[in-house]
Amino acid sequence: MRVGEAALGQVFNANRAIGRISLAVAAEAGRTRRTRVHEEGSLRVRFPNTDPGECEAVIVNTAGGIAGGDRFDLDVEVGAQARLSVSGAAAEKIYRTHGPDSEIAVRLDVGPGGVLHWLPQETILFDRTRVTRRIDVDLAQDASLVLAEAIVFGRSAMGEALNQGKMVDRWRVRRDGRLVFAETLDLQGAVAQQLSQKAVAGGAAAIATLLVIPGDDTVVAMVRALEDRFCGEVGVSAWNGIAVARFCARDGAALRRDLVSVLGALGLGALPRLWSN
C-alpha cells in the first residue's frame, strides 16, 4: 500500500534533526584558547590545527544534510584579541521538504581586537528546498571580520536545478552596537526563473557574498586586479569602513575558484585545508 503525501509528510516531520553549537574562544598570553564548547544534536565542532595564535574550528553535521523542519543554531563568541577561523567539513546540502522550512540561525560576536574568519563551504540547495537563515553579527569597534557565504542552486554537473523552492537569507551586522550592514535575499516560488533574470543573477546557478570589516578601497583594488582570472562575474565596493564583494557563476566549481582567488588576495594566510579537498 502506497503511503499518501500527507502521511509521508507526517513521517518526515516526526524525525527531524535539531543541532546546536555554542563556541567561545579567548586570548591568553598570545594564544587563543577554547573557553566554551557545547554540542547538541547532530552538530559537532572539531579543532584540527596546532597554531597557538589562531584557533581553527570545523563544523560537522552528522545528519548528512538538512531537510525540511530541521533546526540548526550556531553561536560563536571571539573574545578580546582572540583569533578564530571557522569552516565546514563539507558543503552543506539542504534537501527538499514535504512541508515545514529548514531553519538556520547564526550568531557571531567578536570582541575588541578580535578576529573572525567565517569561511564555511558552499550551501547546496536541492529542488523544492524551503529554508530560512538568519545571520546576526555583533562586532566591537576595532574587531575584524571576513565572512564568506556561497549558495549553489542545484548541482549543475548532475543536471539538477532549483526550479521551485524558497531561500530567505537575512543578514544583520552591528559594529559597536550600530547597524552597519543589513540585507535580505528572498527567493520564493519559481527560483530558477527568477535567477534567469538579468537584474537577479543573469542565469547564474551559484552566488556568494564576501563581507570584509574593516574594508576600504584597498580591498576593492585587490579584487579588481584579479578580474582577468575570474570564471564568473565579481563586483566589489567599499563604504564606511566596509567592503563587500558579490559573486555570480555558472556553477559551484566556478564560484569556488573565484572565491578562493579573492580570499587568497586578501592575505588571510592559508585557507582551511578542507577547502582544497
C-alpha positions as a LaTeX table, in Angstrom:
\begin{tabular}{lrrr}
\hline
Residue & $x$ (\AA) & $y$ (\AA) & $z$ (\AA) \\
\hline
Met1 & 0.00 & 0.00 & 0.00 \\
Arg2 & 1.39 & 3.36 & $-1.04$ \\
Val3 & 1.79 & 5.99 & 1.62 \\
Gly4 & $-0.07$ & 9.20 & 0.81 \\
Glu5 & 1.74 & 12.53 & 0.58 \\
Ala6 & 0.20 & 13.80 & 3.84 \\
Ala7 & 1.12 & 10.64 & 5.74 \\
Leu8 & 4.62 & 10.72 & 4.28 \\
Gly9 & 4.98 & 14.31 & 5.43 \\
Gln10 & 3.96 & 13.33 & 8.95 \\
Val11 & 6.63 & 10.61 & 9.00 \\
Phe12 & 9.33 & 13.05 & 7.96 \\
Asn13 & 8.14 & 15.75 & 10.35 \\
Ala14 & 8.37 & 13.35 & 13.29 \\
Asn15 & 12.01 & 12.60 & 12.51 \\
Arg16 & 13.66 & 15.99 & 12.32 \\
Ala17 & 17.24 & 16.89 & 13.13 \\
Ile18 & 17.99 & 19.53 & 15.76 \\
Gly19 & 21.54 & 20.76 & 16.25 \\
Arg20 & 23.29 & 23.47 & 18.23 \\
Ile21 & 26.87 & 24.62 & 18.71 \\
Ser22 & 27.93 & 27.21 & 21.26 \\
Leu23 & 31.63 & 28.06 & 20.98 \\
Ala24 & 33.74 & 30.72 & 22.69 \\
Val25 & 37.46 & 31.45 & 22.45 \\
Ala26 & 39.67 & 33.84 & 24.38 \\
Ala27 & 43.21 & 35.18 & 24.11 \\
Glu28 & 45.67 & 34.26 & 26.85 \\
Ala29 & 49.42 & 35.04 & 26.76 \\
Gly30 & 49.41 & 35.35 & 22.98 \\
Arg31 & 47.44 & 32.14 & 22.47 \\
Thr32 & 43.82 & 31.62 & 21.51 \\
Arg33 & 42.13 & 29.03 & 23.69 \\
Arg34 & 38.69 & 27.49 & 23.77 \\
Thr35 & 36.70 & 28.60 & 26.80 \\
Arg36 & 33.34 & 27.06 & 25.89 \\
Val37 & 32.42 & 24.20 & 23.59 \\
His38 & 28.84 & 22.98 & 23.68 \\
Glu39 & 27.49 & 20.49 & 21.14 \\
Glu40 & 23.91 & 19.38 & 20.86 \\
Gly41 & 22.05 & 17.09 & 18.49 \\
Ser42 & 23.64 & 16.41 & 15.12 \\
Leu43 & 26.14 & 19.30 & 15.12 \\
Arg44 & 29.76 & 18.79 & 16.16 \\
Val45 & 32.83 & 21.03 & 16.11 \\
Arg46 & 36.44 & 19.86 & 15.74 \\
Phe47 & 39.75 & 21.70 & 16.13 \\
Pro48 & 42.38 & 20.35 & 13.70 \\
Asn49 & 45.10 & 22.99 & 13.81 \\
Thr50 & 48.08 & 23.42 & 16.12 \\
Asp51 & 48.71 & 27.15 & 15.57 \\
Pro52 & 48.66 & 28.63 & 19.08 \\
Gly53 & 47.96 & 32.13 & 17.80 \\
Glu54 & 44.74 & 31.25 & 15.99 \\
Cys55 & 42.07 & 28.67 & 16.71 \\
Glu56 & 40.60 & 26.76 & 13.76 \\
Ala57 & 37.15 & 25.24 & 14.16 \\
Val58 & 35.49 & 22.85 & 11.72 \\
Ile59 & 31.73 & 22.33 & 11.91 \\
Val60 & 30.43 & 18.83 & 11.19 \\
Asn61 & 26.78 & 17.98 & 10.57 \\
Thr62 & 26.47 & 14.28 & 11.40 \\
Ala63 & 22.94 & 14.25 & 9.96 \\
Gly64 & 24.47 & 14.30 & 6.48 \\
Gly65 & 22.50 & 17.33 & 5.37 \\
Ile66 & 19.46 & 19.44 & 6.26 \\
Ala67 & 15.84 & 18.64 & 5.43 \\
Gly68 & 12.50 & 20.33 & 5.96 \\
Gly69 & 11.76 & 21.01 & 9.61 \\
Asp70 & 15.39 & 20.68 & 10.74 \\
Arg71 & 16.66 & 23.43 & 13.04 \\
Phe72 & 20.32 & 24.40 & 13.49 \\
Asp73 & 21.73 & 27.10 & 15.76 \\
Leu74 & 25.35 & 28.25 & 15.81 \\
Asp75 & 26.58 & 30.66 & 18.47 \\
Val76 & 30.21 & 31.80 & 18.20 \\
Glu77 & 31.98 & 34.26 & 20.51 \\
Val78 & 35.50 & 35.58 & 19.93 \\
Gly79 & 36.99 & 37.30 & 22.95 \\
Ala80 & 39.22 & 40.38 & 23.02 \\
Gln81 & 42.41 & 39.93 & 20.93 \\
Ala82 & 41.48 & 36.32 & 20.11 \\
Arg83 & 41.62 & 34.90 & 16.58 \\
Leu84 & 39.26 & 32.27 & 15.21 \\
Ser85 & 38.72 & 30.68 & 11.80 \\
Val86 & 35.54 & 28.67 & 11.23 \\
Ser87 & 34.89 & 26.40 & 8.25 \\
Gly88 & 32.76 & 23.38 & 7.41 \\
Ala89 & 33.82 & 19.79 & 6.91 \\
Ala90 & 31.97 & 19.70 & 3.57 \\
Ala91 & 29.47 & 21.60 & 1.51 \\
Glu92 & 26.16 & 21.72 & 3.37 \\
Lys93 & 23.26 & 20.16 & 1.46 \\
Ile94 & 19.68 & 21.26 & 2.04 \\
Tyr95 & 17.13 & 18.82 & 0.66 \\
Arg96 & 13.52 & 19.12 & $-0.43$ \\
Thr97 & 10.82 & 19.45 & 2.17 \\
His98 & 7.40 & 17.88 & 2.49 \\
Gly99 & 6.13 & 20.91 & 4.39 \\
Pro100 & 7.97 & 23.00 & 7.00 \\
Asp101 & 11.01 & 25.16 & 6.34 \\
Ser102 & 14.52 & 24.24 & 7.37 \\
Glu103 & 15.80 & 26.90 & 9.80 \\
Ile104 & 19.37 & 28.04 & 10.39 \\
Ala105 & 20.33 & 30.72 & 12.92 \\
Val106 & 23.91 & 32.01 & 13.20 \\
Arg107 & 25.09 & 34.45 & 15.86 \\
Leu108 & 28.66 & 35.78 & 15.73 \\
Asp109 & 30.12 & 38.04 & 18.43 \\
Val110 & 33.65 & 39.46 & 18.12 \\
Gly111 & 35.20 & 41.42 & 20.99 \\
Pro112 & 37.76 & 44.28 & 20.98 \\
Gly113 & 40.74 & 43.49 & 18.75 \\
Gly114 & 39.28 & 40.07 & 17.95 \\
Val115 & 39.49 & 38.49 & 14.50 \\
Leu116 & 36.94 & 36.10 & 12.98 \\
His117 & 37.19 & 34.40 & 9.60 \\
Trp118 & 33.82 & 32.78 & 8.88 \\
Leu119 & 34.51 & 30.57 & 5.86 \\
Pro120 & 32.05 & 27.68 & 5.56 \\
Gln121 & 31.96 & 25.72 & 2.33 \\
Glu122 & 29.08 & 26.09 & $-0.11$ \\
Thr123 & 25.44 & 25.59 & 0.77 \\
Ile124 & 23.83 & 23.44 & $-1.95$ \\
Leu125 & 20.07 & 23.77 & $-2.38$ \\
Phe126 & 18.09 & 20.94 & $-3.93$ \\
Asp127 & 14.82 & 21.34 & $-5.82$ \\
Arg128 & 11.84 & 22.09 & $-3.56$ \\
Thr129 & 14.08 & 23.21 & $-0.74$ \\
Arg130 & 12.47 & 25.59 & 1.73 \\
Val131 & 14.99 & 27.25 & 4.02 \\
Thr132 & 15.22 & 30.39 & 6.13 \\
Arg133 & 18.56 & 31.51 & 7.51 \\
Arg134 & 19.45 & 34.37 & 9.81 \\
Ile135 & 22.98 & 35.64 & 10.39 \\
Asp136 & 23.44 & 38.19 & 13.21 \\
Val137 & 26.89 & 39.68 & 13.82 \\
Asp138 & 27.99 & 41.93 & 16.68 \\
Leu139 & 31.45 & 43.50 & 16.35 \\
Ala140 & 33.46 & 45.67 & 18.69 \\
Gln141 & 34.62 & 48.90 & 17.06 \\
Asp142 & 38.13 & 47.55 & 16.37 \\
Ala143 & 37.18 & 43.92 & 15.67 \\
Ser144 & 37.91 & 42.34 & 12.29 \\
Leu145 & 35.62 & 40.12 & 10.25 \\
Val146 & 35.89 & 38.22 & 6.98 \\
Leu147 & 32.59 & 36.48 & 6.24 \\
Ala148 & 32.00 & 34.45 & 3.07 \\
Glu149 & 28.80 & 32.59 & 2.28 \\
Ala150 & 28.22 & 30.77 & $-1.02$ \\
Ile151 & 24.93 & 29.32 & $-2.29$ \\
Val152 & 24.62 & 26.82 & $-5.14$ \\
Phe153 & 21.16 & 26.36 & $-6.66$ \\
Gly154 & 21.29 & 22.71 & $-7.69$ \\
Arg155 & 24.25 & 20.62 & $-8.79$ \\
Ser156 & 24.73 & 21.56 & $-12.45$ \\
Ala157 & 27.13 & 18.68 & $-13.08$ \\
Met158 & 24.33 & 16.28 & $-12.09$ \\
Gly159 & 21.79 & 18.02 & $-14.31$ \\
Glu160 & 19.97 & 19.41 & $-11.28$ \\
Ala161 & 18.36 & 22.81 & $-10.82$ \\
Leu162 & 16.35 & 24.51 & $-8.12$ \\
Asn163 & 13.16 & 25.02 & $-10.14$ \\
Gln164 & 10.79 & 25.54 & $-7.22$ \\
Gly165 & 11.61 & 26.39 & $-3.62$ \\
Lys166 & 12.33 & 29.06 & $-1.06$ \\
Met167 & 15.51 & 30.70 & 0.17 \\
Val168 & 15.25 & 33.58 & 2.63 \\
Asp169 & 18.64 & 34.75 & 3.90 \\
Arg170 & 18.65 & 37.63 & 6.41 \\
Trp171 & 21.94 & 39.32 & 7.45 \\
Arg172 & 22.32 & 41.97 & 10.14 \\
Val173 & 25.76 & 43.28 & 11.18 \\
Arg174 & 26.32 & 45.71 & 14.04 \\
Arg175 & 29.55 & 47.48 & 14.89 \\
Asp176 & 29.89 & 48.99 & 18.34 \\
Gly177 & 26.14 & 48.48 & 18.69 \\
Arg178 & 25.27 & 50.36 & 15.49 \\
Leu179 & 23.69 & 48.65 & 12.50 \\
Val180 & 26.18 & 48.94 & 9.62 \\
Phe181 & 25.03 & 46.26 & 7.18 \\
Ala182 & 21.58 & 44.80 & 6.55 \\
Glu183 & 20.16 & 42.83 & 3.67 \\
Thr184 & 17.70 & 40.04 & 2.95 \\
Leu185 & 17.76 & 37.69 & $-0.02$ \\
Asp186 & 14.23 & 36.46 & $-0.68$ \\
Leu187 & 13.69 & 33.92 & $-3.45$ \\
Gln188 & 10.41 & 32.03 & $-3.41$ \\
Gly189 & 8.40 & 30.06 & $-5.94$ \\
Ala190 & 9.92 & 29.66 & $-9.40$ \\
Val191 & 13.51 & 30.21 & $-8.25$ \\
Ala192 & 15.23 & 29.14 & $-11.49$ \\
Gln193 & 13.06 & 31.57 & $-13.43$ \\
Gln194 & 13.91 & 34.37 & $-11.01$ \\
Leu195 & 17.64 & 33.63 & $-11.23$ \\
Ser196 & 17.46 & 33.80 & $-15.03$ \\
Gln197 & 16.51 & 37.48 & $-14.91$ \\
Lys198 & 19.35 & 39.88 & $-15.67$ \\
Ala199 & 18.61 & 42.03 & $-12.63$ \\
Val200 & 18.84 & 38.98 & $-10.34$ \\
Ala201 & 21.60 & 36.58 & $-11.44$ \\
Gly202 & 21.52 & 36.56 & $-15.23$ \\
Gly203 & 21.13 & 32.79 & $-15.35$ \\
Ala204 & 23.88 & 32.02 & $-12.85$ \\
Ala205 & 23.35 & 28.94 & $-10.69$ \\
Ala206 & 25.78 & 29.90 & $-7.91$ \\
Ile207 & 26.22 & 33.11 & $-5.93$ \\
Ala208 & 28.29 & 34.31 & $-2.98$ \\
Thr209 & 28.76 & 37.34 & $-0.77$ \\
Leu210 & 32.06 & 38.27 & 0.87 \\
Leu211 & 31.98 & 40.83 & 3.67 \\
Val212 & 35.23 & 42.40 & 4.93 \\
Ile213 & 35.34 & 44.64 & 8.02 \\
Pro214 & 37.35 & 46.81 & 8.19 \\
Gly215 & 37.40 & 47.20 & 4.42 \\
Asp216 & 38.26 & 50.10 & 2.13 \\
Asp217 & 39.37 & 50.94 & $-1.41$ \\
Thr218 & 42.48 & 48.81 & $-0.91$ \\
Val219 & 40.27 & 45.72 & $-0.81$ \\
Val220 & 38.40 & 46.97 & $-3.88$ \\
Ala221 & 41.66 & 47.41 & $-5.80$ \\
Met222 & 42.90 & 43.93 & $-4.83$ \\
Val223 & 39.70 & 42.31 & $-6.09$ \\
Arg224 & 39.56 & 44.31 & $-9.32$ \\
Ala225 & 43.18 & 43.42 & $-10.07$ \\
Leu226 & 42.03 & 39.79 & $-10.43$ \\
Glu227 & 39.24 & 40.42 & $-12.94$ \\
Asp228 & 41.06 & 38.69 & $-15.83$ \\
Arg229 & 41.16 & 35.45 & $-13.81$ \\
Phe230 & 37.52 & 35.21 & $-12.85$ \\
Cys231 & 35.33 & 32.40 & $-14.21$ \\
Gly232 & 32.14 & 34.31 & $-13.44$ \\
Glu233 & 31.16 & 37.85 & $-12.55$ \\
Val234 & 32.54 & 39.60 & $-9.48$ \\
Gly235 & 31.61 & 43.06 & $-8.27$ \\
Val236 & 33.08 & 44.88 & $-5.28$ \\
Ser237 & 32.54 & 48.15 & $-3.45$ \\
Ala238 & 33.50 & 49.80 & $-0.16$ \\
Trp239 & 31.87 & 52.39 & 2.07 \\
Asn240 & 32.06 & 53.49 & 5.69 \\
Gly241 & 34.80 & 51.01 & 6.56 \\
Ile242 & 33.09 & 48.00 & 4.95 \\
Ala243 & 33.97 & 46.17 & 1.74 \\
Val244 & 31.54 & 43.79 & 0.02 \\
Ala245 & 32.19 & 41.54 & $-2.96$ \\
Arg246 & 29.41 & 39.80 & $-4.88$ \\
Phe247 & 29.93 & 36.68 & $-6.98$ \\
Cys248 & 27.81 & 35.07 & $-9.70$ \\
Ala249 & 28.95 & 31.96 & $-11.58$ \\
Arg250 & 27.53 & 29.27 & $-13.83$ \\
Asp251 & 28.11 & 26.52 & $-11.24$ \\
Gly252 & 29.61 & 25.77 & $-7.84$ \\
Ala253 & 33.06 & 24.87 & $-9.17$ \\
Ala254 & 33.48 & 28.18 & $-10.99$ \\
Leu255 & 32.18 & 30.07 & $-7.96$ \\
Arg256 & 34.67 & 28.36 & $-5.66$ \\
Arg257 & 37.61 & 29.21 & $-7.93$ \\
Asp258 & 36.66 & 32.88 & $-7.93$ \\
Leu259 & 36.07 & 32.96 & $-4.19$ \\
Val260 & 39.38 & 31.23 & $-3.44$ \\
Ser261 & 41.21 & 33.73 & $-5.67$ \\
Val262 & 39.77 & 36.70 & $-3.80$ \\
Leu263 & 40.29 & 35.22 & $-0.35$ \\
Gly264 & 43.90 & 34.46 & $-1.25$ \\
Ala265 & 44.47 & 38.06 & $-2.37$ \\
Leu266 & 43.22 & 39.36 & 0.97 \\
Gly267 & 46.27 & 37.89 & 2.70 \\
Leu268 & 44.38 & 35.83 & 5.24 \\
Gly269 & 47.06 & 33.17 & 5.31 \\
Ala270 & 46.34 & 29.58 & 4.35 \\
Leu271 & 42.69 & 28.84 & 3.67 \\
Pro272 & 41.11 & 25.99 & 5.63 \\
Arg273 & 42.60 & 22.75 & 4.31 \\
Leu274 & 39.19 & 21.22 & 3.73 \\
Trp275 & 38.55 & 23.84 & 1.02 \\
Ser276 & 41.08 & 22.10 & $-1.20$ \\
Asn277 & 39.65 & 18.56 & $-0.76$ \\
\hline
\end{tabular}
